[in-house]
């Protein structure tokens, strides 16, 4: 189901709770909503559709990936970037890492560990900021 985009900064500034099996429908809604906004959006966190759970979905080199309870466990090569967001107006400067290693659970709740670089790493970091209640 495509959900409306949350723009309430007070809501977005609150950290998200861990995702559970009961939150899988939220992950599906997140994918549907991201796909509906694909022309102007490359990633979303669940709080962007009004649910404060640690779930993100993003464009991973042409396909979509969903991560439940993601956390960065290693970072390398810091740089500065500019980013926009569907939930917020304008573009802001942010600090990012060119390479990150992420521990997360897939939709079957299997734990995975994967390294991401470049643009994909930047997208993930933006969505993890959402999960942590960080407004760019």
N, C-alpha and C positions, 0 to 999 in steps of 0.2 A: 504494500500500500504506500502510495506517495504521501508523505506528510509535509505540513507547512514548515518553513524554516524559522527557527527560534531566533529572535533578535533582542530579547530581554537580557541586557548585560548583567544584571544582578543574578539571574538564573545561570548564565554562561560562566560566571566567575566562581561558581561553586564546584569543588572537585567531584568527580564521578565515583560511584561505588563499583566494586567488582561485579562483573557479569556472571550470571549463572545459566544453567540449562534453560530455565524459565524465560530467559531474555532472548532466545533464538528468534522469536518473531520480530523483535526489535532489529536484529541484524538484517533480517530479510527486508524490513521496511526501510532501513538505512540504504541498502543496495538499490531498492526501487527508487528512492528519493535521489540518490546520487546519479543514477542512470537518467532520471528525468531532467537533471541539471547538468548533464555532461558537457554541454557547450560552454559553460562558464564555471565549472567546478571539477576538480580532480580528486577531491577527498572530502570525507565528512566524518564527524564524530557523533555519537548518539545524542549528545546534549544539543546538537544543532537541530534535532527533530523533537526536542522536548523531553528526552529521557536521559537522566544522569547515570549512565552505566559506562564502564570502560570497554566500549566497542567502537572500532573505527573501520571504515571501508575506503579504499582508494584505488586509483588507476595504477596498475602495476604493469607498465609497458604494454598497454593495449587490452588487458583484462582486468577484472576487479578482484581485489583481495580483501577479505574480512579478517580482522584480528580481534580476538577477545582477550581482555586483560593484558594488553601489550605493555612492555617496559623496556627501555633502552638499558642494556647491560655493558655496552662499550661504545665510546665515541672517539672520533679522530678528525683532525684538520678543520678547525673552526673557521667560519667565514661570515660575512654580513650579507643579508639579502633583503629584498622588499617583497612583501606579501599582502594580498587582499584576502577577503573572506566573505562568503555569502551572508554570514550573520552580523557582520560589522561593516560600517561604511569606511571608504578610503583605503589607502595603502600605507603600510607601516614598515619600518626597518626592524629587522630581527637578527639575532645571532643563531646560526645553524652549524651543523657538523656535516662534512662531506661524506663521511662513512659512519654508519651506526650498526650495531648488532642488537637485534630485538628478540626478546623471549616473549612468546605469546601463545595463545591457544587458537586452534582452528575451529571450524564450525562443529567438529566432532569432539571438541574439548581435548584434543591431543596437543601436548606441549611441543612447540617448535622453537628453533633458534636459527635465525637467518641474518646475514649481513646484507645491508642495502647501501647503495652509494648514489651520489648525484641527486637528480631531480626526485627520484622515488624516496630517497632518504629525507629530503626536505619536506615532502608531502607528509610523511609519517610523523616527523617532528612537529609539524603544524597541528596535526590531529591529536597528538599526545598532549600538546599544550591545552587543547580543548578539554581533554580528559582530566587534566590537572587543574582546571579552572583558570588558566592563564589566558588573558585576552591580549592578542598581539596589538 
